[in-house]
Amino acid sequence: MAKCPTKVADSFNVGLGERKAIYLYFDQGIPSVMTIDEDNCRYFATGKCKVCEKMCKKGAVDFEQKDHRVSLDVGAIILATGLSVMDPTPLTQYGYGRIPNVITGLEYERLINATGPTGGHLLRPSDGELAHRVGFVQCAGSRDLNHCDYCSSVCCMYSIKDAMLGREHDPESVSHIFHTDLRNVGKWFQRYQIRGEEEYGIKFVRGRIAEIQHGPADNPVLWYEDTRTREVASLEVDLVVLATAALPSLDAKELAGTLGVKVDRYGFVLTDDATPSSTNVKGIYACGFCKGPCDIPESVAQASAAASSASTRVLGNK
């Protein structure tokens, strides 16, 4: 059977895998619809091919569709622009981009996911071998006066979760989490940390990583001071995972400027202390990470509040 001849880096999998020019945005997406990447489709580039159109039994491929703008008259707007993550390349002491087996938390998430490029197996980028020893480096760019001086809030918990997933996929997996201090402040979060340590063998090391060196067989070597013992030590691992700083989404500041919404010095949307979903512009509300670092349960609660405020305004104006 003929297949689409063009393959490009899959942005959803953070470039760790490939996709075709006609593809699903991501597995389990709702609605589950395909799209065509015009920038990489051979037909749009050369006027020849149309393999996907010939092979689609439903006749669903339409090369004549065009993007179009829609104008809507609405009574309220909710900003929920999410987040982006810091590029850790400027953190040269960690060797990201230079040491092949130093990755980000987001890249780890895709590798350990069953729908990811490796089918859920934690394979090292350098040689495709299974990573048994993993070091998690917290506050990579966060709580750092040279980069992001705020706490990104979610990193401690997702690193613990990822370390647990690593052990569930590989019984020989051993994870070390290097941290300044753990900020697990949500309901039962502390219990989750204890469970990770007692049931999954996670080793928590209080101390920031000073440097990561390129060791033998592409193994990263982490140098740190254990602030409990006051001793300088090193640890060789198969894979290092950087918990990079979480930032406002790339276009959030521009969108806020278009709407006249105020943002703080980081680019997070400012809201009213009395009504936390309300911005300085009447009828425009905000929720989730566009307001500041927060986890999924808090984002959902904020979304409910914003939706309630928006519906009250719309219904009240009818």
Secondary structure, DSSP 4 states (H G I P E B T S, - for coil): ------EEE-TTTTTSSEEESEEESSTT-SS--EEE-TTT-HHHHHS---HHHHH-TT----TT----------S-EEE---EEE---TT-GGGTTTTSTTEEEHHHHHHHHSTTSTTTT--B-TTT--B--EEEEEEEESBT-TTSB-S--SSHHHHHHHHHHHHHHH-TT-EEEEEES-----STTHHHHHHHHHHHH--EEEES-EEEEEE-GGG-EEEEEEETTTTEEEEEE-SEEEEEEPEEE-TTHHHHHHHHT--B-TTSPBP--SSSTTB-SSTTEEE-GGGTS---HHHHHHHHHHHHHHHHHHHHHT-
